[in-house]
């Protein structure tokens, strides 16, 4: 009888332990708050984009390994950087962004991320920042807070929702000597890495170009394909012409050395990314798109070194190109010089 009671008690303890374990932090239901070395604490501003959850999961998840001794350690690719805190806002009025915040807040909490109530609170608890707010109209205000705190910052696309705001952010970063980096992950799609730009004689790229009424036309989504164009052509575009229809945009840029690069933005059909690069030695096909990790590796390298992988001059020219495309649209497809657009924005 005593043995039976002992076995019953043992069984009850095992079942209780099993039930209790489901309430503890684990890979599925949530992880404990990360313990991160000084200098490696990442903060996120804006949980209204899937980029926030994708970056958090990648930085905070354990390494996939069969070795039990290392199975719960972070991926060495990320050099110890982990997301420790996030401020959820976020757009105030873009519905597709606002409705994501509760879901994405819950997602990042599963990875041990503390949710804070202000940007100031975030900045007191992190070393570097991913500014992920989907709404570029909020970037100037939020970026200024980060730059004033002297934190290295990656600003996801768009850098801002107007050219004057972009110039203000870049000027503040320069004056404060605070490293700033912004890029689209499409810059890293197959075919671009290792390309000898000195051999490129022209290029055509394409991407979705969904419009958002609160942003200049190409800033919202067309930037992906435009950035790929500059990744292969380099800087030096002088003028732009844009042909616009409800379903398609075709933007033709002429570079100072006579080369021509085009961007096709689509709003119907299958959404995808790619392009063709014409070189002295042959034709290079771009694509497929390879996801966020190549960009994330450059972000981590940037956090470590303070050197942006894309020169500020190139980032600025990308936005001047897109603003010139808007001006061309307003002028019925007429050619617009980039220098005139930049002068107007100052």
N, C-alpha and C positions, 0 to 999 in steps of 0.2 A: 504493500500500500504506500509506504514511504517512497519507494522507488518510483511508483506511478506519479505521486505528487511532485517529486523532483523533476521528472521528465516533463510534466505538464507546465511547471513553473519555468523550466528551461525554454520550452516552446513559446510561452507567453513573452519571455524576455526577447527572444529572437524576433518575434512578430512585431513587438513594440519598437525594437531597434530599427527594423525595416521601415515601419511606418514613419518613425521620426526622421529617418535619413532623407525622406522625400521633402522634408521641410527645410533641410539644410542647403546652403549654396552648392550647386553642382553645375556641370556643363549644360544641362537642359533647362533647369529651373532658375538659374541665377548663380553668379559667382561672388565670392567675397570681394570686398573693395581691394583693388590691386595694391601691393606694396611696391613702390616704384622708386628707383634711385633718384637723388637730387639732379635736376636738369633734364629729366626724362618724362616729366608729368605733362601729358597732353590734355588740353581743354578744348571742348567743342562749343561753338556758338551756332545755334540753329539746328533744331531737330525736325525740320520740315522738308527734308530731302533724304532720299535713300542713300546718298553718299555718306551721311553721318553714321547710319547703322552699318554700312559696308566697311567703312574705315575702322569703326569700333570693334566689330567682330574680328577683323583681320589682326588688329594690333593686340587685342586682349585674349584671343583664343590660345589654348595650349598647342604646343607642337604635336603634330600627328606622328607618333613613334611607338614602336612596339617595346621600347626599353622603358620599363616601369620607373626607373630611376630618373628619367628625363621627360616622362609623359605629361607632366603638368607644368612644364616650363614654357615661357613665351617663345615664339618663333625667332631665332637669332637674326633673321633678315631685318627685323625691326629694331635691333640694337638696344633693346631694353625700354623703348618708348611704349607707353600704354596710356589709354584714355582713362582719366581719373574723375573728371567732372564735366558736366554739360549744362549749358543754359538753353532751354528749349526754343525761345522765340528767335527767329521765326517771323514769317510774314504776318501782317495784321489783317489783310483783306484778299489775298489771292487764295480762292477757295481750295484749289488743288493742293496748296501748301498747308494751309491752316488745318485742314481735316487730318493731315498725317501726324501732327504733333503728338496727340495722345498715344497712338500706336508706336511711333518711333521712340518716344520717351520710355515706354514699357520695354521696348527691345534693348535699348542701351543699358537700362537698369539691370537686365539679366547678366550683363558682363561686368557687374560691380561698379558701375559709374554712378557717382553722386550727382543728383539733380539740384542745381542751385537756382536762386531766385533773381540773380542779376549778373550782368557782365562784370561788374566790380568784384562781386564775390568770387566769380570764376577766376579772375585774374590774380586774386590773392592766393589761390591754391594750385596754380599750374605754372609751368615754365615756358611752354610754347602753345600756339593756338591754331586750330583748324576753324576758320570762319566759313561755315557751311550754309548760312541762311540762304534759302532759295531765292528770296526776293532781293534783287540787287539794289533796290531803293534804300534798304536799311544798312547797306554795307559801309557807306561813308561814316555814319554815326558810330557804328560798332567798331569799324577799323580804327577810327581815331582814338577810341578808348584803349584798344590793344596797343597801338603805337605809342601812346602817351605813357603806357606802363613799360615800354621797352621790350615787349615780347615779340620774338620772331613769329611771323604769321603767314600761313597759307590761306589765300582767299579764293574760294571756289568760284567757278564761273556763274554769272558774269562778275567781273571785278567790281563793277557798280552799274547803275542803270542809266547813267548819262556820262558823256565825255568830260564835262566840268567836274563831276564827282571823282572820276578816275584820276584826273590831273591833281585834284586836291589830296587824294589818298597818297599818290606817288610823291607829291611834294612833301607831305608830312613825313613819309618814310625816309626820304632823302635828308631832310633837315634834322630829323631825330637820329639819323644813322641806325635805323632799325631795318634789318633785312625783311624783304617782302617778296613773296612768290605767288604767282597765279597762273593756272594752265588748265586746259581741258585734257582729260585722259585719252581723248582720240588722237592727240599728238603722239601717242606711243603705240599706235596700231602697227601691225606687221608691215614691213617694207620701208619704214621711216628710219629706224635705227641703223646706223652704219652707212646711210646714203651719203655719197660725196656731193655736197651741195654745189661745189665748184663745177660739177659736170651737168647740172640741171639746166636745161634750156627752156623748160615750160612745164606746167602741171595743170591737171583738172582734178578737183576733189568734189565730193558730195556728202551730204548728211541730211537728216531731217531738219526742217526750219520752221517748226511750229511757232506761231505768233502768240504773244501775250501783250494785251493792250497797254499795260503799264510800263513796258520796256521798248526801246528801239527794236525794230523788227528782228534783226539778226543777233542782238545781244542775248536773247532768251534761249535760243537753241541752235540757230545757224552758226553760232560761234564755234561749234565742234568742227564742222567742215572747214571753216575759215582758218582756224588754228592749224589744222592739218596742212592747208595750203601754205601757210607761212613756215611751217616746220620743214617743208621741202624747198620752198623758193627763197627763204630768207627775207630780210628787210630790203627796202628800196623801192616800194611801190609808189608811183607818182600820181596815178589817176585811176578812177573807177567809173564804169558804166553798169547800170542795173536794168535788166528786163524783168518786170514783175507781172505775174498773173495770180489769181486766187490760189492756185495749186502749186506754183513753182516760182522760184527766183533764180535767175542766172546773173551772176556778177562777174564782170570781166575787169581784171586789173592789169595795168601796163606798168612794168618796172622801168627804172631809170636806164637800164642797159638794153631796153628794147624787148625783153622777155615778156611773155603774156601768161598769166595764171587765171584760171576761172574756178568759181565755186557754184555748184548747183545745189540749191536748197529745196527739199521736197516736202509737200504736205499731204500727198496722197500716195497710195501704193505701199509696198513694204518698206518700213523704216530700216535703213542700214547705213553703213559708213564705208567709204573707200575712195579710190581715185587712181589716176594714171600719172606717172611722172615720166617726162621725156628727157633723156640724157644724151650726152655725146656718144655713149657706148651702147645705148639701147633703151628699151621701155621697161619701167618698173611698175608693177601693179601693187597698189596699196590695199591692205586688209587681209584677213578680217580684223575687226576690233578685238583687242585682247583683254578687256576688263580693266579694273582699277589698280591692280597691283604694281604694274610698271610705274604709274604715276606715284603711288604711295612710296615706292622705293626712293624716288627722287625727292619726295617731301621729307622723308626721314634723313636723307643725305643733306638736304637744305637745313633742317633743324640742327644737325650736327655741325655743319660748317659755316652756316650763315651766308653761303653763296647760292643765289637763285640759279637753277639750271637753265632758265630762259632769261635772257637779258631784258631789263626793264624797257629798253628801246623797242624791242620786238613786241613785247606785250602791249605797249602803247600803240604801236603801228597797227596791230590787229584791230583795236577798237576804233582807231581813226578810219581804217578801211571800211569797217561796218557802218560808221556814221556817214562816211562819204557815200556809201551805197544807199542809205536812207535819203540823203540829199539828192542823189541822182533820181531816185524814185519820185521825189517831189517835183523834180524838173523834167519828168516824162522820159527818163532814160538818158539824159544828157551826161556828157563826161564831166566829172568833178575832180578837182585836184585835192589831194590829201592835205597839202600845206595850207590851203585856204580854209579847210574844215578845222584844222588844228588851231589856226590863228583865231578863228571865230570862237572857239571854245575857251580860250584863255581869258 
